Amino acid sequence: MARNKALTPPHFICETCGKETTRLRRDVLDIKYNALGKTPFWNCEECYEKKRTERLLKATELEREASSS
């Protein structure tokens, strides 16, 4: 039996690692983060989690530096 194309999920390409995936993610607004004016950059789940973690750690470090000054 032929597979119905309507049931095949779309495939997307992560703009960070180039991996093919069925789902992409992008943060637009987050704690101390606003990307509303930025060009959209879409990531697979792994790249999204890595970038988000890095961004949150950087924000935490900057906050600590500001409070210790």
C-alpha positions in Angstrom: 0.0 0.0 0.0 1.4 3.4 -0.9 2.0 5.9 1.9 -0.3 8.9 1.8 1.8 12.0 1.3 -0.7 14.1 3.4 0.3 12.0 6.5 4.1 12.5 6.0 5.3 15.2 8.3 7.2 18.1 6.7 10.9 18.1 7.1 12.9 21.2 8.0 16.6 22.0 8.2 18.2 23.3 11.4 19.9 26.6 10.6 22.7 25.9 13.2 23.7 22.3 12.5 22.0 21.5 9.2 20.2 18.5 10.6 16.9 17.5 9.0 14.0 17.4 11.5 10.3 17.5 11.7 10.2 20.3 14.2 12.1 23.6 14.7 12.2 26.0 17.6 13.0 29.7 18.2 12.8 31.9 21.2 11.5 35.3 20.6 10.9 36.6 24.1 12.4 35.2 27.3 14.0 36.5 30.5 16.1 39.5 29.5 15.9 38.4 25.8 13.9 40.1 23.0 14.4 38.9 19.4 11.3 40.5 18.0 13.4 42.7 15.7 15.9 40.0 14.7 15.8 37.9 11.6 14.2 34.5 12.5 16.8 31.7 13.1 15.3 28.3 13.5 16.9 25.4 15.4 16.4 21.7 16.0 15.7 20.6 19.5 19.3 19.9 20.4 20.7 23.2 19.1 17.8 25.1 20.6 18.4 23.7 24.1 22.2 24.3 23.8 21.8 27.9 22.6 19.1 28.7 25.2 21.2 27.3 28.0 24.2 29.3 26.9 22.1 32.5 26.6 20.6 32.0 30.1 24.1 31.3 31.6 25.5 34.5 30.0 22.5 36.6 31.3 23.1 35.1 34.8 26.8 36.0 34.7 26.1 39.5 33.5 23.6 40.0 36.3 26.1 38.8 38.9 28.7 41.2 37.5 26.3 44.1 37.6 25.2 43.4 41.2 28.8 43.0 42.4 29.9 46.4 41.0 
